[in-house]
């Protein structure tokens, strides 16, 4: 038990068993990952989430049932704020991507991506960072203001935050206080009408403020 307690606990949600079995086999081939449960719907996930106690939920957005992946994400974020959601989908609909990020997802990966990209996403969100599939970021947040609305310092903070650095790390790198970083990020989100850091990542990639290799 001592070993497993140090592993990243993951729950998989997809209505296709072949998908969850394949993902489980892939993820558990790495010693730092442990799948603690699988569900075929958002309802089943919510019923069992307290018992499974995952750090990360990998969630298909296109599932049958009363609630879809976006609403499931919203309810997970409200009831279990410590759980990090990675949306996994075959959809290329940028509106759905924007919706699930606004709902609270910390990660977004296309199903046609290399498996290693999902692995990278799970590890990133478990560490408190955000991760967005670079191939999916281009069409998202189409109506958001351009970076010219941000001050030079806000742009610096945005780049650092989008690269996955914590407030403490940003403060150290920019020689400013941690509370100042929090204030800058709050203002950036307000100016750009964004909700969270996952959306900041998408925005920074879309505006080419950071390179995918930096994430």
SVG drawing of the C-alpha trace seen along z (x, -y; Angstrom):
<svg xmlns="http://www.w3.org/2000/svg" viewBox="-31 -48 45 52">
<polyline fill="none" stroke="black" stroke-width="0.4" points="0.0,0.0 2.9,-2.3 3.9,-2.2 0.4,-2.7 -0.2,-5.7 2.6,-7.5 1.1,-6.7 -1.2,-9.0 -4.7,-7.6 -6.8,-7.8 -10.4,-7.0 -11.4,-6.4 -14.8,-7.4 -15.9,-6.1 -19.0,-4.2 -16.8,-1.9 -15.2,0.9 -12.5,1.5 -11.4,-2.1 -11.3,-1.9 -9.5,1.5 -6.9,0.2 -6.3,-3.0 -6.1,-1.1 -3.5,1.3 -1.5,-1.6 -1.5,-3.8 -0.8,-1.0 2.2,0.0 3.9,-3.0 4.8,-2.6 3.6,-6.0 0.0,-5.5 -2.8,-3.4 -6.4,-3.2 -8.8,-3.0 -12.0,-2.8 -13.8,-2.9 -17.2,-4.3 -19.5,-4.2 -21.3,-7.4 -21.2,-10.7 -23.8,-9.5 -21.8,-6.3 -18.7,-8.4 -20.4,-10.8 -21.9,-7.9 -18.5,-6.3 -16.1,-9.2 -15.9,-9.5 -15.1,-5.8 -12.5,-5.8 -10.7,-8.9 -8.8,-9.7 -6.4,-12.5 -7.2,-12.6 -10.3,-11.7 -9.9,-11.0 -13.4,-11.8 -14.9,-11.2 -17.0,-14.1 -19.4,-12.2 -21.3,-9.7 -24.9,-8.5 -27.0,-9.3 -28.6,-12.3 -25.5,-14.4 -22.7,-14.9 -19.0,-15.3 -19.2,-19.1 -21.9,-18.9 -20.1,-16.0 -17.0,-18.1 -18.9,-21.0 -20.3,-18.7 -17.0,-17.1 -15.4,-20.6 -18.2,-21.7 -18.3,-18.6 -14.7,-17.4 -12.5,-20.5 -9.3,-18.6 -9.9,-16.2 -8.4,-17.2 -10.3,-16.4 -8.7,-15.6 -11.3,-15.7 -10.6,-13.1 -12.6,-13.3 -12.8,-12.5 -14.6,-15.8 -13.0,-18.6 -15.6,-21.1 -13.7,-24.1 -16.9,-25.3 -17.1,-22.0 -13.5,-22.4 -14.1,-25.9 -17.1,-24.8 -15.4,-22.0 -12.4,-24.2 -14.8,-26.8 -16.6,-24.0 -13.3,-23.3 -11.3,-20.8 -7.5,-21.1 -6.6,-19.1 -7.9,-18.4 -6.6,-15.7 -7.9,-14.5 -8.5,-10.8 -6.4,-10.7 -3.3,-12.0 -0.4,-9.8 -0.9,-7.9 2.2,-9.6 0.3,-12.9 -2.4,-11.6 0.3,-10.3 1.8,-13.8 -1.5,-15.4 -2.3,-13.1 1.1,-13.7 0.8,-17.5 -2.6,-18.0 -1.8,-15.7 1.1,-18.1 -1.3,-21.0 -0.6,-22.3 -2.9,-22.6 -2.4,-20.7 -4.1,-21.2 -3.4,-19.2 -1.5,-21.5 -3.4,-20.2 -6.7,-21.2 -5.8,-24.7 -5.9,-26.6 -9.6,-27.1 -10.6,-27.7 -11.5,-30.9 -12.1,-32.6 -13.9,-35.7 -11.3,-36.5 -9.5,-39.8 -6.0,-40.0 -2.9,-40.3 -2.7,-44.1 -5.1,-44.5 -2.5,-43.3 0.4,-45.2 4.0,-44.1 4.2,-42.7 0.8,-40.9 2.2,-39.3 5.2,-38.1 3.0,-36.6 0.8,-35.0 3.7,-33.3 5.0,-32.0 1.6,-30.7 0.8,-29.1 4.2,-27.3 2.9,-25.5 4.7,-27.4 3.2,-27.9 2.6,-31.4 5.7,-30.9 7.9,-29.9 6.6,-32.9 7.3,-35.3 10.9,-34.0 11.5,-34.2 10.1,-37.7 11.4,-39.0 7.9,-40.0 5.8,-38.9 3.5,-35.9 0.5,-38.0 1.4,-40.3 1.4,-37.3 -2.1,-36.3 -3.3,-39.8 -1.8,-39.8 -3.4,-36.5 -6.8,-37.6 -6.6,-40.7 -5.5,-38.8 -8.4,-36.4 -10.8,-39.3 -9.4,-41.2 -9.5,-38.2 -12.8,-36.9 -11.3,-33.6 -12.1,-31.3 -9.0,-29.4 -5.4,-28.5 -6.3,-25.8 -7.9,-28.5 -4.8,-30.6 -2.8,-27.8 -5.1,-27.6 -5.0,-31.4 -1.2,-31.6 -0.8,-28.8 -3.4,-30.4 -1.6,-33.8 1.8,-32.0 3.0,-33.5 4.3,-30.1 5.5,-27.1 4.0,-23.6 7.4,-22.3 7.4,-24.6 4.3,-23.0"/>
</svg>
